[in-house]
Amino acid sequence: MSSAAAHAHLDGAQPFTSIPVRAWRVIHVIFQIIVVWLGAILLMPWIGRAGRRRMNSSFTRRMLRALGVRVWVRGRLPDSPRPMVLVANHVSWLDPHLLNLICGARFVAKDEVASYPLIGTIVRQFGAIFIRRDNIRDAYRVKRKAAEHLAFFPEATTTNGARVDYFYPALFQAAIDARATVQPIAIRWHHADGHLNLDAAFIDDMTLVGSILLLLKHARLYAQVTLCEPLEAAGASRRALAHRTRAAIAKQLGLETLPPRRRHRPWADFTNRPRDPEPPASRAPVRC
């Protein structure tokens, strides 16, 4: 059993909450979201970067406390003045909150998040950079806007935590251009006994409200955040850097390491296409 699981086991928390407790926690979470939303639209335009970072940290801790999340962080960020990019696997909509406990960074979020009620306004006001996942040109735009401290989830989707999908390499170019340090971070949501908590996953057609209701069924949620050995981006190709980062996270989670994805070359669809057979010669007489 991991150290986090051992602590959770000693906590003695019941696996599920009663309906009255769950209802009270729903009210508490909604109240916290509304308070932060008001702060985002009323205070954020008038405070500096340091004030935003403090407000973001306060919101993170409030939300995790309201949802009953216990977090164990293993490892420390390297003490370096160089730019740093945080890269993690993606399971839950709470993953950015976990990274906020480590370092105040600008997050890259899919453009759909901007349209979420309340949450979209909060994320936008806290400086998130939105990206269209199906547009490679938009990845270059985000790369140019990236600040010194950037955090993103290169799977471009969420999983149930039992696997780590391929890492898309486009945003790794920001780390290479800045000669930054890439910090791989392994996120694992689990029960008190150490087994994966699949209810923490924000996948398929699940809504944010549905996910919150599912999470509040649990008396405690346990998240383990492990900082892997940092990687240097200088001199690397973005595809190689994406593969090395994914391999480090998968190894830490005890999951299978996939080989690098073959690069798709659109022109290969034409050069490798078998030639159409020539039409059979007509036996009809040729008329002059």
C-alpha positions as CSV (number, residue, x, y, z in Angstrom):
1,M,0.0,0.0,0.0
2,S,1.3,3.5,-0.9
3,S,2.0,6.1,1.8
4,A,-1.0,8.1,0.7
5,A,-3.3,5.0,0.9
6,A,-1.9,4.2,4.3
7,H,-2.7,7.7,5.6
8,A,-6.2,7.4,4.1
9,H,-6.7,4.0,5.7
10,L,-5.9,5.4,9.1
11,D,-8.3,8.3,8.5
12,G,-11.2,5.8,8.9
13,A,-13.5,7.7,6.6
14,Q,-16.8,6.0,5.5
15,P,-16.9,5.3,1.8
16,F,-20.2,7.1,1.1
17,T,-22.0,10.0,2.6
18,S,-25.6,10.1,3.8
19,I,-28.2,12.1,1.7
20,P,-28.5,15.0,4.2
21,V,-24.7,15.4,4.3
22,R,-24.5,15.2,0.6
23,A,-27.2,17.9,0.2
24,W,-25.3,20.2,2.6
25,R,-22.1,19.7,0.7
26,V,-23.8,20.5,-2.6
27,I,-25.0,23.8,-1.2
28,H,-21.5,24.5,0.1
29,V,-19.9,23.8,-3.2
30,I,-22.4,26.0,-5.1
31,F,-21.8,28.8,-2.6
32,Q,-18.0,28.6,-3.1
33,I,-18.4,28.7,-6.9
34,I,-20.7,31.8,-6.7
35,V,-18.3,33.6,-4.3
36,V,-15.3,33.0,-6.6
37,W,-17.4,34.0,-9.6
38,L,-18.2,37.3,-8.0
39,G,-14.6,37.8,-7.0
40,A,-13.5,37.0,-10.6
41,I,-15.7,39.6,-12.2
42,L,-15.5,42.3,-9.4
43,L,-11.9,42.0,-8.1
44,M,-9.7,40.4,-10.8
45,P,-9.7,43.3,-13.2
46,W,-8.3,45.5,-10.4
47,I,-5.6,43.4,-8.8
48,G,-2.1,42.5,-10.0
49,R,-0.5,39.2,-10.8
50,A,0.5,38.5,-7.1
51,G,-3.1,39.2,-6.0
52,R,-4.5,36.9,-8.6
53,R,-2.1,34.1,-7.6
54,R,-3.2,34.5,-3.9
55,M,-6.9,34.5,-4.9
56,N,-6.4,31.5,-7.1
57,S,-4.7,29.6,-4.3
58,S,-7.5,30.5,-1.9
59,F,-10.2,29.3,-4.4
60,T,-8.3,26.1,-5.0
61,R,-8.1,25.2,-1.3
62,R,-11.7,26.1,-0.7
63,M,-13.0,23.9,-3.5
64,L,-10.9,20.9,-2.6
65,R,-12.0,21.3,1.1
66,A,-15.6,21.6,0.1
67,L,-15.4,18.4,-2.0
68,G,-13.5,16.5,0.7
69,V,-10.3,16.0,-1.3
70,R,-7.2,14.9,0.5
71,V,-4.0,15.6,-1.5
72,W,-0.6,14.1,-1.1
73,V,2.2,15.8,-3.1
74,R,5.4,13.8,-3.6
75,G,8.6,15.5,-4.7
76,R,9.5,19.2,-5.1
77,L,9.9,21.6,-8.0
78,P,13.5,22.2,-9.0
79,D,15.0,25.4,-7.6
80,S,15.9,27.1,-10.8
81,P,15.4,30.6,-12.3
82,R,14.7,29.1,-15.7
83,P,11.2,29.0,-17.2
84,M,9.2,25.9,-16.2
85,V,6.4,24.0,-17.9
86,L,4.1,21.7,-15.9
87,V,2.8,18.7,-17.9
88,A,0.4,16.2,-16.4
89,N,-1.9,13.4,-17.3
90,H,-5.6,14.3,-17.2
91,V,-8.3,12.6,-15.3
92,S,-10.6,15.1,-13.5
93,W,-11.8,18.7,-13.9
94,L,-10.1,19.1,-10.5
95,D,-6.6,18.4,-11.9
96,P,-5.8,22.1,-12.5
97,H,-6.6,22.7,-8.8
98,L,-4.1,20.0,-7.9
99,L,-1.4,21.7,-10.0
100,N,-2.3,25.1,-8.4
101,L,-1.2,23.7,-5.1
102,I,2.3,23.3,-6.6
103,C,2.8,26.3,-8.7
104,G,0.8,29.3,-10.0
105,A,0.9,28.9,-13.7
106,R,-1.2,29.8,-16.7
107,F,-3.3,26.9,-17.9
108,V,-4.2,25.9,-21.4
109,A,-7.8,24.9,-21.6
110,K,-10.0,23.7,-24.5
111,D,-12.2,26.4,-25.9
112,E,-15.4,24.7,-24.8
113,V,-14.5,25.6,-21.2
114,A,-15.0,29.3,-22.0
115,S,-18.7,28.7,-22.6
116,Y,-19.3,26.9,-19.2
117,P,-21.7,28.8,-16.9
118,L,-19.8,30.5,-14.1
119,I,-16.8,28.3,-14.5
120,G,-15.9,29.7,-17.9
121,T,-15.9,33.3,-16.5
122,I,-13.7,32.2,-13.5
123,V,-11.2,30.4,-15.7
124,R,-11.0,33.3,-18.2
125,Q,-10.5,35.9,-15.4
126,F,-7.7,33.8,-13.9
127,G,-5.7,34.0,-17.2
128,A,-6.3,30.7,-18.9
129,I,-5.3,30.4,-22.5
130,F,-8.0,28.7,-24.6
131,I,-7.2,26.5,-27.6
132,R,-9.1,24.8,-30.3
133,R,-8.0,21.2,-30.1
134,D,-8.8,20.4,-33.8
135,N,-6.8,23.3,-35.2
136,I,-3.0,23.0,-35.4
137,R,-2.6,26.7,-36.2
138,D,-4.3,27.5,-32.9
139,A,-1.6,25.5,-31.1
140,Y,1.0,27.9,-32.6
141,R,-1.0,30.9,-31.5
142,V,-1.1,29.5,-27.9
143,K,2.6,28.8,-28.1
144,R,3.4,32.4,-28.9
145,K,1.1,33.6,-26.0
146,A,2.6,31.3,-23.4
147,A,4.2,32.9,-20.4
148,E,7.2,31.7,-18.6
149,H,5.2,29.4,-16.4
150,L,2.8,27.3,-18.4
151,A,0.7,24.2,-17.4
152,F,-1.1,21.9,-19.8
153,F,-2.5,18.4,-20.3
154,P,-1.2,17.2,-23.6
155,E,-3.6,14.2,-23.9
156,A,-6.2,16.8,-25.0
157,T,-8.8,14.7,-23.3
158,T,-9.5,13.0,-20.0
159,T,-9.1,9.3,-19.1
160,N,-10.4,7.1,-16.2
161,G,-6.9,7.0,-14.8
162,A,-6.2,3.4,-15.8
163,R,-4.2,4.6,-18.9
164,V,-2.2,7.5,-20.2
165,D,-3.1,8.5,-23.8
166,Y,-0.7,9.8,-26.3
167,F,0.7,13.3,-25.7
168,Y,0.2,15.7,-28.5
169,P,3.5,17.4,-29.2
170,A,2.5,20.9,-30.5
171,L,2.5,22.8,-27.1
172,F,5.9,21.3,-26.2
173,Q,7.4,23.7,-28.7
174,A,6.8,26.5,-26.2
175,A,9.1,24.8,-23.7
176,I,11.7,24.2,-26.4
177,D,11.6,27.8,-27.6
178,A,12.0,29.1,-24.0
179,R,14.7,26.6,-23.2
180,A,12.5,25.7,-20.3
181,T,12.5,22.8,-17.8
182,V,9.6,20.4,-18.3
183,Q,8.2,19.0,-15.1
184,P,6.2,15.8,-15.6
185,I,3.5,15.3,-13.0
186,A,1.7,12.1,-12.4
187,I,-1.9,12.4,-11.1
188,R,-3.7,9.5,-9.5
189,W,-7.1,9.5,-7.9
190,H,-7.8,6.6,-5.6
191,H,-9.9,5.2,-2.7
192,A,-8.8,4.8,0.9
193,D,-7.6,1.3,0.1
194,G,-5.3,2.5,-2.7
195,H,-7.5,1.3,-5.6
196,L,-8.3,3.7,-8.5
197,N,-11.4,5.9,-7.9
198,L,-13.1,5.8,-11.3
199,D,-15.8,8.2,-10.0
200,A,-13.2,11.0,-10.1
201,A,-12.9,10.8,-13.9
202,F,-14.6,13.4,-16.0
203,I,-15.1,11.4,-19.2
204,D,-17.5,10.7,-22.0
205,D,-20.8,12.8,-21.9
206,M,-20.5,13.6,-18.2
207,T,-21.6,17.1,-17.2
208,L,-19.9,19.2,-14.6
209,V,-23.0,19.1,-12.3
210,G,-23.2,15.3,-12.7
211,S,-19.5,15.0,-11.8
212,I,-19.9,17.1,-8.7
213,L,-22.9,15.1,-7.5
214,L,-20.9,11.9,-8.1
215,L,-17.9,13.2,-6.2
216,L,-20.0,14.3,-3.2
217,K,-21.2,10.7,-2.7
218,H,-17.7,10.0,-1.3
219,A,-16.9,11.0,2.2
220,R,-13.3,11.5,1.1
221,L,-11.5,11.8,-2.2
222,Y,-7.8,11.0,-2.4
223,A,-5.4,12.4,-4.9
224,Q,-1.7,11.6,-5.2
225,V,0.4,14.1,-7.2
226,T,3.9,13.0,-7.9
227,L,6.6,15.2,-9.4
228,C,8.8,13.1,-11.7
229,E,12.4,13.8,-12.6
230,P,12.4,17.1,-14.6
231,L,13.4,17.1,-18.2
232,E,15.4,19.7,-20.2
233,A,13.7,21.0,-23.3
234,A,16.7,22.6,-24.9
235,G,17.9,20.8,-28.0
236,A,15.1,18.3,-28.1
237,S,12.4,17.8,-30.7
238,R,8.9,18.3,-29.6
239,R,7.8,14.8,-30.5
240,A,10.7,13.3,-28.6
241,L,10.0,15.5,-25.6
242,A,6.3,14.6,-25.6
243,H,7.2,10.9,-25.7
244,R,9.8,11.2,-22.8
245,T,7.4,13.1,-20.7
246,R,4.6,10.6,-21.2
247,A,6.9,7.7,-20.5
248,A,8.0,9.3,-17.2
249,I,4.4,9.8,-16.1
250,A,3.3,6.3,-17.2
251,K,6.2,4.7,-15.4
252,Q,5.4,6.5,-12.2
253,L,1.8,5.4,-12.4
254,G,2.8,1.8,-13.2
255,L,1.1,1.9,-16.6
256,E,2.2,0.6,-20.0
257,T,4.6,2.9,-21.9
258,L,3.4,3.2,-25.5
259,P,5.8,3.7,-28.4
260,P,5.9,7.1,-30.1
261,R,2.9,7.7,-32.4
262,R,3.9,7.6,-36.1
263,R,3.8,11.0,-37.6
264,H,1.0,11.5,-40.1
265,R,2.1,12.9,-43.4
266,P,-0.9,13.9,-45.5
267,W,1.0,13.5,-48.8
268,A,1.6,9.8,-47.8
269,D,-2.1,9.2,-48.5
270,F,-1.3,9.9,-52.2
271,T,2.2,8.5,-52.6
272,N,1.3,5.2,-51.0
273,R,-2.1,4.8,-52.6
274,P,-2.3,1.9,-55.1
275,R,-2.7,3.0,-58.6
276,D,-6.1,2.5,-60.1
277,P,-6.2,-0.3,-62.6
278,E,-6.3,0.7,-66.2
279,P,-9.6,0.2,-67.8
280,P,-9.8,-2.8,-70.1
281,A,-9.2,-2.2,-73.7
282,S,-12.4,-1.9,-75.7
283,R,-13.0,-4.6,-78.3
284,A,-15.4,-2.5,-80.3
285,P,-14.0,-1.5,-83.7
286,V,-12.6,2.0,-83.9
287,R,-14.5,4.2,-86.2
288,C,-12.7,6.9,-88.2
